[in-house]
Amino acid sequence: MRDETLLGYLGISLSEHPENLATKSLGFILHRSATARHAVVRFLHHCGIAVSERMMYRNQVVGEDNSIPDLVGIDQSGQEALIIEAKFWAGLTENQPCGYIARLPAETTGVLMFVSPALRAESLWSELTARCQAHLQGAVETPLPETKSVQLGNHRRLVLTSWKALLGLITAELDAAGESLVASDVRQLLGLCDRMDADAFLPIRSEEFAPEMPRRIRQLCRLIDDATRSVVEAGFASTKTPKGSLRQTARLGSYGRYQMFEDIGICLWLGLKWWINFHPTPLWLEVFGKNWKDGWALRGKLAEFENAVPSRLFFSGGGNPLIPLTIPCGAEREHVLRVLVDQLREIAEKLNRPDQEAKP
């Protein structure tokens, strides 16, 4: 996932309806920049649709049927030539899409465009076309990547595209025109879209119910248990403290085993969040620090991991060092376990060496 933007962070933290925030942001960008407005026209041109260059955009225009599209492009004659509906993962409303189709001009070109995450495109397109089956004419076209289009009559079109496809073209136009401030705004909006994609509940596929996935997760949890047992037997880790034994732990998307490398607290995790966001491996070591305090202070001892290309050092939300552990592919379980224990031994040696021996 790309670096998070401020709008992406605030959109998730403070807004109950990120779609509204995205729509208002897009409306602000189109109000602010003629280049951005031209980019939307050019995008539709690539879809084989000619609309006016001189549209003005308004957010949430209430119709006679009380429908409220997110963003409306109004042409010189005062007609709603373009309706843009922003979607992340919220469902369609009662008026979508048929109520919006009825608002388009009957005698001149009118476009209803939904913008959604690419991962939702197939399911959303199926629902949209099923709801407006009576309006469909001709075959579905794919004029651009992550974009679908179909005729709804002599002058009306239904378009579905992804945030990445639409905002990517707008950004390219703005960069070419030297409008760096507006381009920065678009990248902020793209950051919100990325964050929504990352946190989204993806449509479930039937093959995901096969036993392979839960079996693999159970095997990885058992591998963590066996690796913990092995490093304790090897003598460079302990699960005992003056206050009692360290046991397994679980939290949302994670299973782990706490251990001590001498006086340094660590945890061996099955970390799904880090697997998604940081590095393609399910197993991670989190360093909590001496006596379970201030893991960040040990960052210098892990400089070799941080300076590796690609880097092998990340940080948790609390600032603790996180090290992705390598799992060899195509290997038997005993070999995988040995490789895992060897990595833990290497990390323990780096953490426990005197400060003056730690490499900068």
C-alpha positions as CSV (number, residue, x, y, z in Angstrom):
1,M,0.0,0.0,0.0
2,R,1.3,3.5,-0.9
3,D,2.2,5.9,1.9
4,E,-1.0,7.1,3.6
5,T,-2.1,10.6,2.9
6,L,-3.6,13.1,5.4
7,L,-7.0,13.0,3.7
8,G,-6.9,9.2,3.8
9,Y,-6.2,9.2,7.5
10,L,-8.8,11.9,8.3
11,G,-11.4,10.3,6.1
12,I,-11.3,7.0,8.0
13,S,-10.8,8.6,11.4
14,L,-13.3,11.4,11.4
15,S,-15.8,10.8,8.6
16,E,-18.8,8.4,9.0
17,H,-19.4,8.6,5.2
18,P,-16.1,8.6,3.3
19,E,-18.0,8.5,0.0
20,N,-19.3,12.0,0.8
21,L,-15.9,13.2,1.6
22,A,-14.5,11.8,-1.7
23,T,-17.3,13.3,-3.7
24,K,-16.9,16.8,-2.1
25,S,-13.1,16.5,-2.7
26,L,-13.7,15.6,-6.4
27,G,-16.2,18.4,-6.8
28,F,-13.7,20.9,-5.2
29,I,-11.0,19.8,-7.6
30,L,-13.3,20.2,-10.7
31,H,-14.5,23.6,-9.5
32,R,-10.9,24.7,-9.0
33,S,-9.3,23.6,-12.2
34,A,-10.3,23.8,-15.9
35,T,-7.6,21.3,-16.6
36,A,-9.2,18.8,-14.3
37,R,-12.6,19.4,-15.9
38,H,-11.0,18.8,-19.4
39,A,-9.5,15.6,-18.1
40,V,-12.9,14.3,-17.3
41,V,-14.2,15.2,-20.8
42,R,-11.1,13.5,-22.2
43,F,-11.7,10.4,-20.1
44,L,-15.3,10.2,-21.5
45,H,-13.9,10.8,-25.1
46,H,-11.7,7.7,-24.6
47,C,-15.0,5.9,-23.8
48,G,-16.5,7.1,-27.1
49,I,-18.7,9.7,-25.5
50,A,-18.7,13.4,-26.5
51,V,-19.9,15.8,-23.8
52,S,-19.6,19.6,-23.4
53,E,-16.2,21.0,-22.4
54,R,-18.0,23.8,-20.5
55,M,-19.9,21.9,-17.8
56,M,-20.1,23.2,-14.3
57,Y,-20.2,20.8,-11.4
58,R,-22.4,20.8,-8.4
59,N,-22.5,18.4,-5.4
60,Q,-25.7,16.6,-4.3
61,V,-28.4,18.2,-6.6
62,V,-31.8,17.1,-5.4
63,G,-34.1,15.9,-8.2
64,E,-37.9,16.0,-8.5
65,D,-38.0,12.4,-7.2
66,N,-35.8,13.5,-4.2
67,S,-32.9,11.5,-5.6
68,I,-29.5,13.1,-4.7
69,P,-26.6,12.2,-7.0
70,D,-23.1,12.8,-5.6
71,L,-21.9,15.1,-8.3
72,V,-23.7,16.6,-11.4
73,G,-22.2,18.2,-14.5
74,I,-24.5,20.8,-15.9
75,D,-24.1,21.9,-19.5
76,Q,-24.6,25.3,-21.0
77,S,-28.3,24.6,-21.7
78,G,-28.8,23.8,-18.0
79,Q,-29.2,20.0,-18.5
80,E,-27.6,17.4,-16.3
81,A,-25.3,16.0,-18.9
82,L,-23.1,14.0,-16.5
83,I,-24.0,12.4,-13.2
84,I,-21.1,11.0,-11.2
85,E,-21.8,8.6,-8.3
86,A,-19.0,7.8,-5.9
87,K,-18.8,4.4,-4.4
88,F,-16.5,2.6,-2.0
89,W,-18.3,-0.3,-0.4
90,A,-21.7,1.1,0.4
91,G,-24.7,-0.6,-1.4
92,L,-26.8,0.9,-4.1
93,T,-29.7,3.1,-3.1
94,E,-33.3,2.7,-4.3
95,N,-32.8,5.3,-7.0
96,Q,-29.6,3.9,-8.3
97,P,-29.2,3.6,-11.2
98,C,-32.7,3.9,-12.8
99,G,-33.7,7.1,-11.0
100,Y,-30.5,8.8,-12.1
101,I,-30.9,7.5,-15.7
102,A,-34.3,9.3,-15.9
103,R,-32.6,12.6,-15.0
104,L,-30.3,12.5,-18.1
105,P,-31.3,14.4,-21.2
106,A,-33.4,12.5,-23.7
107,E,-32.3,14.3,-26.8
108,T,-28.7,15.0,-26.2
109,T,-25.8,13.1,-24.7
110,G,-26.1,12.1,-21.1
111,V,-23.8,10.0,-19.0
112,L,-24.3,8.2,-15.7
113,M,-20.8,7.3,-14.3
114,F,-20.1,5.3,-11.2
115,V,-16.6,5.4,-9.7
116,S,-15.7,2.5,-7.4
117,P,-12.7,0.4,-6.2
118,A,-11.4,-1.9,-9.0
119,L,-11.9,-4.9,-6.7
120,R,-15.7,-4.1,-6.6
121,A,-16.1,-3.6,-10.3
122,E,-17.4,-7.0,-11.3
123,S,-20.0,-7.3,-8.6
124,L,-21.1,-3.7,-8.9
125,W,-21.4,-3.9,-12.7
126,S,-23.5,-7.0,-12.4
127,E,-25.9,-5.3,-10.0
128,L,-26.1,-2.1,-12.0
129,T,-26.9,-3.8,-15.3
130,A,-29.4,-6.1,-13.6
131,R,-31.3,-3.1,-12.2
132,C,-31.4,-1.3,-15.5
133,Q,-31.8,-4.3,-17.8
134,A,-34.8,-2.6,-19.6
135,H,-32.6,0.3,-20.7
136,L,-29.6,-1.7,-22.0
137,Q,-28.8,-1.5,-25.7
138,G,-25.8,-3.1,-27.4
139,A,-22.8,-5.0,-26.0
140,V,-20.7,-4.0,-23.0
141,E,-17.5,-2.2,-24.0
142,T,-14.2,-2.0,-22.1
143,P,-12.7,1.1,-23.6
144,L,-10.1,1.7,-20.9
145,P,-8.4,-0.3,-18.1
146,E,-10.8,-0.9,-15.2
147,T,-13.6,0.7,-17.1
148,K,-16.9,-0.6,-18.6
149,S,-19.5,1.2,-20.7
150,V,-22.9,0.3,-22.2
151,Q,-25.5,2.2,-24.3
152,L,-28.7,3.0,-22.5
153,G,-30.6,4.3,-25.5
154,N,-29.9,6.7,-28.3
155,H,-28.1,9.3,-26.2
156,R,-27.6,7.9,-22.7
157,R,-24.6,5.8,-21.5
158,L,-23.8,4.0,-18.3
159,V,-20.1,3.9,-17.3
160,L,-18.3,2.2,-14.5
161,T,-14.7,3.1,-13.8
162,S,-12.2,2.8,-10.9
163,W,-10.9,5.6,-8.8
164,K,-7.4,4.8,-9.9
165,A,-8.3,5.0,-13.6
166,L,-10.2,8.3,-13.4
167,L,-7.9,10.1,-10.9
168,G,-4.8,8.8,-12.7
169,L,-5.8,10.5,-15.9
170,I,-6.7,13.7,-14.0
171,T,-3.4,13.7,-12.2
172,A,-1.5,13.2,-15.5
173,E,-3.3,16.2,-17.1
174,L,-2.6,18.4,-14.1
175,D,1.1,17.4,-14.0
176,A,1.5,18.2,-17.7
177,A,-0.2,21.6,-17.2
178,G,2.1,22.4,-14.2
179,E,-0.8,22.6,-11.8
180,S,1.1,21.0,-8.9
181,L,-1.1,22.2,-6.1
182,V,-4.3,20.7,-7.7
183,A,-2.4,17.6,-8.6
184,S,-1.4,17.3,-4.9
185,D,-5.1,17.5,-4.0
186,V,-5.9,14.7,-6.4
187,R,-3.2,12.5,-4.8
188,Q,-4.7,13.2,-1.4
189,L,-8.0,11.9,-2.7
190,L,-6.3,8.9,-4.2
191,G,-4.8,8.3,-0.8
192,L,-8.3,8.2,0.7
193,C,-9.4,5.7,-2.0
194,D,-6.3,3.5,-1.3
195,R,-7.1,3.5,2.4
196,M,-10.8,2.5,1.7
197,D,-9.6,-0.3,-0.5
198,A,-7.1,-1.6,2.1
199,D,-9.8,-1.6,4.9
200,A,-12.6,-2.9,2.7
201,F,-14.6,-6.2,3.1
202,L,-13.9,-7.8,-0.2
203,P,-16.7,-9.8,-2.0
204,I,-16.3,-13.4,-1.0
205,R,-15.5,-15.9,-3.7
206,S,-16.8,-19.5,-3.5
207,E,-13.3,-20.9,-3.8
208,E,-12.4,-19.2,-0.5
209,F,-14.6,-21.7,1.4
210,A,-12.2,-24.5,0.4
211,P,-10.3,-26.0,3.4
212,E,-6.9,-25.0,2.1
213,M,-6.9,-21.5,3.6
214,P,-8.0,-22.4,7.2
215,R,-5.7,-25.4,7.1
216,R,-2.7,-23.2,6.2
217,I,-3.6,-20.7,8.9
218,R,-3.7,-23.5,11.5
219,Q,-0.4,-24.9,10.3
220,L,1.2,-21.5,10.6
221,C,-0.1,-21.1,14.2
222,R,1.4,-24.5,15.0
223,L,4.6,-23.6,13.4
224,I,4.8,-20.5,15.7
225,D,4.3,-22.8,18.7
226,D,6.9,-25.3,17.6
227,A,9.4,-22.6,16.8
228,T,8.9,-21.1,20.3
229,R,9.5,-24.6,21.8
230,S,12.6,-25.0,19.6
231,V,14.3,-21.7,20.5
232,V,13.6,-22.4,24.2
233,E,15.2,-25.8,23.9
234,A,18.2,-24.3,22.0
235,G,18.8,-22.0,25.1
236,F,18.6,-18.5,23.5
237,A,15.1,-17.7,24.4
238,S,12.8,-18.2,27.4
239,T,9.1,-18.2,28.1
240,K,9.6,-17.9,31.9
241,T,9.7,-14.7,33.9
242,P,9.7,-13.9,37.6
243,K,6.0,-13.3,37.4
244,G,5.2,-16.6,35.6
245,S,5.1,-18.2,32.2
246,L,4.6,-16.3,28.9
247,R,1.8,-17.8,26.9
248,Q,0.2,-17.4,23.5
249,T,-1.8,-14.3,22.6
250,A,-4.3,-13.3,20.0
251,R,-5.8,-10.1,18.7
252,L,-7.6,-9.0,15.5
253,G,-5.9,-10.8,12.6
254,S,-3.0,-12.1,14.7
255,Y,-1.8,-15.0,16.8
256,G,1.5,-14.8,18.7
257,R,3.8,-16.3,21.3
258,Y,5.7,-14.0,23.7
259,Q,9.3,-14.8,24.5
260,M,12.4,-13.3,26.1
261,F,15.8,-13.0,24.4
262,E,17.6,-12.6,27.8
263,D,16.0,-9.4,29.1
264,I,14.4,-8.3,25.8
265,G,10.7,-9.0,25.3
266,I,9.7,-10.2,21.8
267,C,6.7,-11.8,20.2
268,L,6.6,-14.2,17.3
269,W,3.4,-13.4,15.3
270,L,1.2,-14.6,12.6
271,G,0.6,-11.0,11.5
272,L,-2.1,-10.7,8.8
273,K,-2.1,-6.8,8.9
274,W,1.6,-6.6,8.4
275,W,1.5,-9.3,5.7
276,I,-1.1,-7.2,3.8
277,N,0.6,-3.8,4.3
278,F,4.3,-4.2,4.7
279,H,5.9,-7.4,3.3
280,P,4.7,-10.7,1.7
281,T,5.2,-13.0,4.6
282,P,2.8,-14.2,7.3
283,L,5.4,-14.6,10.1
284,W,6.8,-11.6,12.0
285,L,9.0,-10.8,15.0
286,E,8.0,-7.8,17.1
287,V,10.6,-6.4,19.5
288,F,9.1,-4.8,22.6
289,G,12.4,-3.8,24.2
290,K,14.3,-4.4,27.4
291,N,11.9,-5.5,30.2
292,W,9.1,-4.9,27.6
293,K,9.8,-1.2,27.4
294,D,10.9,1.1,24.5
295,G,11.5,-1.3,21.6
296,W,12.4,1.8,19.5
297,A,15.6,2.2,21.5
298,L,16.9,-1.1,20.0
299,R,16.5,0.1,16.4
300,G,20.3,0.7,16.1
301,K,21.0,-2.9,16.8
302,L,18.8,-3.9,13.8
303,A,20.4,-1.5,11.4
304,E,21.5,-4.3,9.1
305,F,17.9,-5.3,8.6
306,E,16.8,-1.7,8.1
307,N,19.5,-1.0,5.5
308,A,18.9,-4.1,3.5
309,V,17.4,-3.8,0.0
310,P,14.5,-4.2,0.2
311,S,14.4,-3.2,3.9
312,R,13.7,-5.9,6.4
313,L,12.7,-3.6,9.3
314,F,9.3,-2.0,9.8
315,F,7.6,-0.5,12.8
316,S,4.3,-1.2,14.6
317,G,1.8,1.5,15.5
318,G,3.4,1.7,18.9
319,G,6.9,2.2,17.4
320,N,8.2,-1.4,18.1
321,P,10.6,-2.8,15.5
322,L,9.0,-5.5,13.2
323,I,11.1,-8.0,11.3
324,P,9.5,-10.1,8.5
325,L,10.6,-13.7,8.7
326,T,11.4,-15.7,5.5
327,I,9.5,-19.0,4.9
328,P,11.1,-21.2,2.2
329,C,8.7,-22.3,-0.5
330,G,8.5,-25.9,-1.7
331,A,10.2,-27.2,1.5
332,E,9.2,-29.9,4.0
333,R,7.9,-28.7,7.4
334,E,11.1,-29.6,9.3
335,H,13.2,-27.6,7.0
336,V,10.9,-24.6,7.3
337,L,11.1,-24.9,11.1
338,R,15.0,-25.0,11.0
339,V,15.1,-21.9,8.8
340,L,12.7,-20.1,11.1
341,V,14.7,-21.0,14.2
342,D,18.0,-19.8,12.5
343,Q,16.4,-16.4,11.8
344,L,15.3,-16.1,15.4
345,R,18.8,-17.0,16.6
346,E,20.3,-14.3,14.3
347,I,18.0,-11.7,15.6
348,A,18.6,-12.7,19.2
349,E,22.4,-12.4,18.7
350,K,22.0,-8.9,17.2
351,L,19.7,-7.7,20.0
352,N,21.9,-9.1,22.8
353,R,25.3,-7.9,21.6
354,P,26.9,-5.0,23.6
355,D,26.0,-1.6,22.3
356,Q,29.6,-0.8,21.2
357,E,29.5,-3.8,18.9
358,A,26.3,-2.9,17.2
359,K,26.8,-1.6,13.6
360,P,25.6,1.9,12.8
